[in-house]
């Protein structure tokens, strides 16, 4: 095997499998952690002070959800290889 083949196979594995699964698991855990903040009476800490600002509360849930979606897209993407001459 050539060095370039090993490089691209390892790059594709690490990016498409390891990093994508990390995005999915980390984003899902963060989303679940933030869900109680959007329920009625929920608050989040901003600089150590509880805040009930609706925009911040939804941001705590939507940004990690976006990370999950990006992780799923990264998992499904085609392998990357340079064009052969």
SESELUM-496421 format. One record per atom (N, C-alpha, C): residue in three letters; x, z, y; atom name; residue number from 0. Coordinates in Angstrom, 2 decimals. Last residue first. Layout:
SESELUM-496421
(site "Ala",(X,Z,Y),"CA",NUM)
...
//
This chain:
SESELUM-496421
(site "Unk",(-4.74,-11.78,10.98),"N",84)
(site "Unk",(-4.38,-13.10,11.52),"CA",84)
(site "Unk",(-4.30,-14.13,10.43),"C",84)
(site "Unk",(-7.40,-9.50,10.94),"N",83)
(site "Unk",(-6.22,-10.06,10.26),"CA",83)
(site "Unk",(-5.99,-11.48,10.77),"C",83)
(site "Unk",(-8.34,-6.97,13.15),"N",82)
(site "Unk",(-8.55,-8.33,12.67),"CA",82)
(site "Unk",(-7.27,-8.85,12.06),"C",82)
(site "Unk",(-8.38,-3.55,11.97),"N",81)
(site "Unk",(-7.93,-4.61,12.89),"CA",81)
(site "Unk",(-8.19,-5.98,12.28),"C",81)
(site "Unk",(-11.33,-1.69,11.28),"N",80)
(site "Unk",(-10.09,-2.32,10.80),"CA",80)
(site "Unk",(-9.68,-3.38,11.80),"C",80)
(site "Unk",(-13.61,0.85,10.72),"N",79)
(site "Unk",(-12.84,0.13,11.73),"CA",79)
(site "Unk",(-11.55,-0.40,11.11),"C",79)
(site "Unk",(-16.71,0.85,8.96),"N",78)
(site "Unk",(-15.28,1.16,9.04),"CA",78)
(site "Unk",(-14.57,0.28,10.05),"C",78)
(site "Unk",(-19.76,1.32,10.86),"N",77)
(site "Unk",(-18.94,0.56,9.91),"CA",77)
(site "Unk",(-17.48,0.95,10.05),"C",77)
(site "Unk",(-21.54,4.44,11.19),"N",76)
(site "Unk",(-20.84,3.29,11.75),"CA",76)
(site "Unk",(-19.97,2.61,10.69),"C",76)
(site "Unk",(-22.70,6.79,10.30),"N",75)
(site "Unk",(-23.25,5.52,9.82),"CA",75)
(site "Unk",(-22.49,4.28,10.29),"C",75)
(site "Unk",(-21.38,8.83,11.61),"N",74)
(site "Unk",(-21.35,8.81,10.15),"CA",74)
(site "Unk",(-21.78,7.45,9.61),"C",74)
(site "Unk",(-22.08,8.30,14.23),"N",73)
(site "Unk",(-20.68,8.16,13.85),"CA",73)
(site "Unk",(-20.55,8.10,12.33),"C",73)
(site "Unk",(-24.80,8.96,14.14),"N",72)
(site "Unk",(-24.39,7.58,14.45),"CA",72)
(site "Unk",(-22.95,7.33,14.03),"C",72)
(site "Unk",(-24.56,11.69,13.63),"N",71)
(site "Unk",(-25.24,10.83,12.66),"CA",71)
(site "Unk",(-24.85,9.38,12.89),"C",71)
(site "Unk",(-23.27,12.48,15.99),"N",70)
(site "Unk",(-22.62,12.68,14.70),"CA",70)
(site "Unk",(-23.24,11.82,13.62),"C",70)
(site "Unk",(-25.25,11.91,17.87),"N",69)
(site "Unk",(-23.99,11.16,17.91),"CA",69)
(site "Unk",(-23.21,11.31,16.60),"C",69)
(site "Unk",(-27.14,13.83,17.06),"N",68)
(site "Unk",(-27.48,12.40,17.01),"CA",68)
(site "Unk",(-26.21,11.55,17.03),"C",68)
(site "Unk",(-25.68,16.18,17.61),"N",67)
(site "Unk",(-26.14,15.89,16.24),"CA",67)
(site "Unk",(-26.45,14.40,16.09),"C",67)
(site "Unk",(-25.41,15.94,20.38),"N",66)
(site "Unk",(-24.20,15.95,19.54),"CA",66)
(site "Unk",(-24.57,15.64,18.09),"C",66)
(site "Unk",(-28.07,16.26,21.12),"N",65)
(site "Unk",(-27.41,14.98,21.36),"CA",65)
(site "Unk",(-26.14,14.86,20.53),"C",65)
(site "Unk",(-28.34,18.94,20.52),"N",64)
(site "Unk",(-29.14,17.96,19.77),"CA",64)
(site "Unk",(-28.55,16.56,19.93),"C",64)
(site "Unk",(-26.70,20.11,22.45),"N",63)
(site "Unk",(-26.28,20.15,21.04),"CA",63)
(site "Unk",(-27.08,19.18,20.16),"C",63)
(site "Unk",(-28.42,19.36,24.70),"N",62)
(site "Unk",(-27.04,18.87,24.56),"CA",62)
(site "Unk",(-26.52,18.98,23.13),"C",62)
(site "Unk",(-30.91,20.72,24.30),"N",61)
(site "Unk",(-30.83,19.25,24.23),"CA",61)
(site "Unk",(-29.40,18.72,24.08),"C",61)
(site "Unk",(-30.50,23.50,24.57),"N",60)
(site "Unk",(-31.03,22.95,23.31),"CA",60)
(site "Unk",(-30.77,21.44,23.21),"C",60)
(site "Unk",(-29.48,23.93,27.06),"N",59)
(site "Unk",(-28.85,24.65,25.94),"CA",59)
(site "Unk",(-29.31,24.09,24.60),"C",59)
(site "Unk",(-31.33,22.56,28.59),"N",58)
(site "Unk",(-29.99,21.99,28.42),"CA",58)
(site "Unk",(-29.27,22.63,27.24),"C",58)
(site "Unk",(-33.47,24.32,28.66),"N",57)
(site "Unk",(-33.61,23.08,27.89),"CA",57)
(site "Unk",(-32.25,22.41,27.66),"C",57)
(site "Unk",(-32.33,26.31,30.28),"N",56)
(site "Unk",(-32.79,26.64,28.94),"CA",56)
(site "Unk",(-32.94,25.39,28.08),"C",56)
(site "Unk",(-31.82,24.95,32.66),"N",55)
(site "Unk",(-30.71,25.48,31.88),"CA",55)
(site "Unk",(-31.12,25.78,30.45),"C",55)
(site "Unk",(-34.51,24.41,33.40),"N",54)
(site "Unk",(-33.55,23.33,33.19),"CA",54)
(site "Unk",(-32.36,23.81,32.35),"C",54)
(site "Unk",(-35.67,26.97,33.73),"N",53)
(site "Unk",(-36.15,26.07,32.68),"CA",53)
(site "Unk",(-35.16,24.94,32.39),"C",53)
(site "Unk",(-34.19,30.05,34.14),"N",52)
(site "Unk",(-34.27,28.70,34.70),"CA",52)
(site "Unk",(-34.59,27.71,33.58),"C",52)
(site "Unk",(-33.84,32.70,33.64),"N",51)
(site "Unk",(-34.97,32.04,32.99),"CA",51)
(site "Unk",(-35.21,30.65,33.57),"C",51)
(site "Unk",(-30.92,34.53,32.88),"N",50)
(site "Unk",(-31.58,33.55,33.73),"CA",50)
(site "Unk",(-32.73,32.92,32.95),"C",50)
(site "Unk",(-28.91,37.45,32.93),"N",49)
(site "Unk",(-29.98,36.68,32.31),"CA",49)
(site "Unk",(-30.66,35.75,33.31),"C",49)
(site "Unk",(-25.48,37.26,33.62),"N",48)
(site "Unk",(-26.78,37.67,34.15),"CA",48)
(site "Unk",(-27.86,36.83,33.46),"C",48)
(site "Unk",(-23.06,36.23,32.78),"N",47)
(site "Unk",(-23.39,37.59,32.39),"CA",47)
(site "Unk",(-24.73,38.10,32.88),"C",47)
(site "Unk",(-23.16,33.61,33.64),"N",46)
(site "Unk",(-22.18,34.51,34.22),"CA",46)
(site "Unk",(-22.55,35.97,33.98),"C",46)
(site "Unk",(-26.15,33.52,32.26),"N",45)
(site "Unk",(-25.36,32.70,33.19),"CA",45)
(site "Unk",(-24.45,33.66,33.93),"C",45)
(site "Unk",(-27.83,33.67,29.24),"N",44)
(site "Unk",(-26.90,34.36,30.12),"CA",44)
(site "Unk",(-26.12,33.34,30.95),"C",44)
(site "Unk",(-31.31,32.88,29.04),"N",43)
(site "Unk",(-29.92,32.63,28.67),"CA",43)
(site "Unk",(-29.05,33.38,29.65),"C",43)
(site "Unk",(-34.53,33.76,27.64),"N",42)
(site "Unk",(-33.57,33.69,28.74),"CA",42)
(site "Unk",(-32.21,33.31,28.16),"C",42)
(site "Unk",(-38.02,33.50,26.88),"N",41)
(site "Unk",(-36.62,33.34,26.53),"CA",41)
(site "Unk",(-35.73,33.26,27.76),"C",41)
(site "Unk",(-40.68,33.49,27.41),"N",40)
(site "Unk",(-39.97,34.74,27.62),"CA",40)
(site "Unk",(-38.49,34.65,27.29),"C",40)
(site "Unk",(-41.42,31.01,25.03),"N",39)
(site "Unk",(-41.88,31.81,26.17),"CA",39)
(site "Unk",(-41.17,33.15,26.24),"C",39)
(site "Unk",(-38.39,29.28,23.98),"N",38)
(site "Unk",(-39.66,29.92,23.69),"CA",38)
(site "Unk",(-40.11,30.75,24.90),"C",38)
(site "Unk",(-35.88,28.53,24.60),"N",37)
(site "Unk",(-36.97,27.71,25.15),"CA",37)
(site "Unk",(-38.34,28.28,24.82),"C",37)
(site "Unk",(-34.23,30.35,23.28),"N",36)
(site "Unk",(-34.22,30.36,24.75),"CA",36)
(site "Unk",(-35.35,29.52,25.34),"C",36)
(site "Unk",(-34.39,29.87,20.54),"N",35)
(site "Unk",(-35.13,31.00,21.11),"CA",35)
(site "Unk",(-35.16,31.02,22.64),"C",35)
(site "Unk",(-32.60,27.56,20.36),"N",34)
(site "Unk",(-34.05,27.41,20.29),"CA",34)
(site "Unk",(-34.80,28.64,20.83),"C",34)
(site "Unk",(-29.86,28.01,20.22),"N",33)
(site "Unk",(-30.48,27.89,21.53),"CA",33)
(site "Unk",(-31.99,27.80,21.51),"C",33)
(site "Unk",(-29.24,28.05,17.52),"N",32)
(site "Unk",(-28.92,29.24,18.32),"CA",32)
(site "Unk",(-29.64,29.21,19.66),"C",32)
(site "Unk",(-29.91,25.47,16.83),"N",31)
(site "Unk",(-30.71,26.57,16.29),"CA",31)
(site "Unk",(-30.46,27.86,17.07),"C",31)
(site "Unk",(-27.87,24.14,18.23),"N",30)
(site "Unk",(-29.27,23.90,18.56),"CA",30)
(site "Unk",(-30.15,25.04,18.07),"C",30)
(site "Unk",(-25.59,25.07,16.89),"N",29)
(site "Unk",(-25.77,25.37,18.32),"CA",29)
(site "Unk",(-27.22,25.16,18.76),"C",29)
(site "Unk",(-26.08,23.98,14.35),"N",28)
(site "Unk",(-25.98,25.43,14.52),"CA",28)
(site "Unk",(-26.19,25.82,15.98),"C",28)
(site "Unk",(-26.04,21.25,15.00),"N",27)
(site "Unk",(-27.25,21.86,14.42),"CA",27)
(site "Unk",(-27.23,23.37,14.59),"C",27)
(site "Unk",(-23.42,20.90,15.94),"N",26)
(site "Unk",(-24.56,20.66,16.84),"CA",26)
(site "Unk",(-25.84,21.30,16.32),"C",26)
(site "Unk",(-21.97,21.50,13.59),"N",25)
(site "Unk",(-21.80,22.28,14.81),"CA",25)
(site "Unk",(-22.95,22.13,15.78),"C",25)
(site "Unk",(-22.94,19.46,11.83),"N",24)
(site "Unk",(-23.09,20.89,11.51),"CA",24)
(site "Unk",(-22.98,21.76,12.76),"C",24)
(site "Unk",(-22.32,17.08,13.29),"N",23)
(site "Unk",(-23.66,17.35,12.80),"CA",23)
(site "Unk",(-23.86,18.84,12.55),"C",23)
(site "Unk",(-19.57,17.31,13.84),"N",22)
(site "Unk",(-20.52,17.15,14.94),"CA",22)
(site "Unk",(-21.92,17.54,14.48),"C",22)
(site "Unk",(-18.61,17.43,11.21),"N",21)
(site "Unk",(-18.38,18.55,12.12),"CA",21)
(site "Unk",(-19.34,18.50,13.30),"C",21)
(site "Unk",(-19.31,14.90,10.30),"N",20)
(site "Unk",(-19.96,16.08,9.71),"CA",20)
(site "Unk",(-19.76,17.32,10.56),"C",20)
(site "Unk",(-17.57,13.40,11.96),"N",19)
(site "Unk",(-19.02,13.22,12.04),"CA",19)
(site "Unk",(-19.76,14.42,11.45),"C",19)
(site "Unk",(-15.04,14.27,11.09),"N",18)
(site "Unk",(-15.46,14.52,12.47),"CA",18)
(site "Unk",(-16.98,14.40,12.61),"C",18)
(site "Unk",(-15.16,13.46,8.33),"N",17)
(site "Unk",(-14.82,14.82,8.73),"CA",17)
(site "Unk",(-15.36,15.12,10.13),"C",17)
(site "Unk",(-16.15,10.68,8.43),"N",16)
(site "Unk",(-16.66,11.72,7.53),"CA",16)
(site "Unk",(-16.39,13.13,8.06),"C",16)
(site "Unk",(-15.07,9.06,10.40),"N",15)
(site "Unk",(-16.44,8.82,9.95),"CA",15)
(site "Unk",(-16.99,9.93,9.08),"C",15)
(site "Unk",(-12.45,10.16,10.82),"N",14)
(site "Unk",(-13.40,9.95,11.91),"CA",14)
(site "Unk",(-14.83,9.90,11.40),"C",14)
(site "Unk",(-11.24,10.34,8.31),"N",13)
(site "Unk",(-11.26,11.49,9.19),"CA",13)
(site "Unk",(-12.30,11.35,10.30),"C",13)
(site "Unk",(-11.67,7.71,7.31),"N",12)
(site "Unk",(-12.17,8.88,6.61),"CA",12)
(site "Unk",(-12.29,10.07,7.55),"C",12)
(site "Unk",(-10.39,6.09,9.25),"N",11)
(site "Unk",(-11.82,5.93,8.98),"CA",11)
(site "Unk",(-12.40,7.15,8.27),"C",11)
(site "Unk",(-7.75,7.09,9.00),"N",10)
(site "Unk",(-8.46,7.15,10.27),"CA",10)
(site "Unk",(-9.97,7.06,10.06),"C",10)
(site "Unk",(-7.17,6.40,6.34),"N",9)
(site "Unk",(-7.22,7.82,6.73),"CA",9)
(site "Unk",(-7.96,7.99,8.06),"C",9)
(site "Unk",(-7.32,3.60,6.56),"N",8)
(site "Unk",(-8.18,4.32,5.61),"CA",8)
(site "Unk",(-8.29,5.80,5.98),"C",8)
(site "Unk",(-5.39,3.07,8.51),"N",7)
(site "Unk",(-6.78,2.76,8.79),"CA",7)
(site "Unk",(-7.73,3.46,7.82),"C",7)
(site "Unk",(-3.00,4.00,7.18),"N",6)
(site "Unk",(-3.41,4.50,8.50),"CA",6)
(site "Unk",(-4.90,4.28,8.72),"C",6)
(site "Unk",(-2.91,2.44,4.91),"N",5)
(site "Unk",(-3.05,3.89,4.77),"CA",5)
(site "Unk",(-3.55,4.50,6.08),"C",5)
(site "Unk",(-2.52,-0.05,6.15),"N",4)
(site "Unk",(-3.70,0.19,5.31),"CA",4)
(site "Unk",(-3.96,1.69,5.14),"C",4)
(site "Unk",(-0.07,0.34,7.42),"N",3)
(site "Unk",(-1.26,0.08,8.24),"CA",3)
(site "Unk",(-2.54,0.29,7.43),"C",3)
(site "Unk",(1.71,0.66,5.24),"N",2)
(site "Unk",(1.47,1.77,6.16),"CA",2)
(site "Unk",(0.18,1.56,6.95),"C",2)
(site "Unk",(0.46,-0.78,2.20),"N",1)
(site "Unk",(1.18,-0.82,3.45),"CA",1)
(site "Unk",(0.81,0.38,4.32),"C",1)
(site "Unk",(0.83,0.00,-1.18),"N",0)
(site "Unk",(0.00,0.00,0.00),"CA",0)
(site "Unk",(0.87,0.00,1.25),"C",0)
//
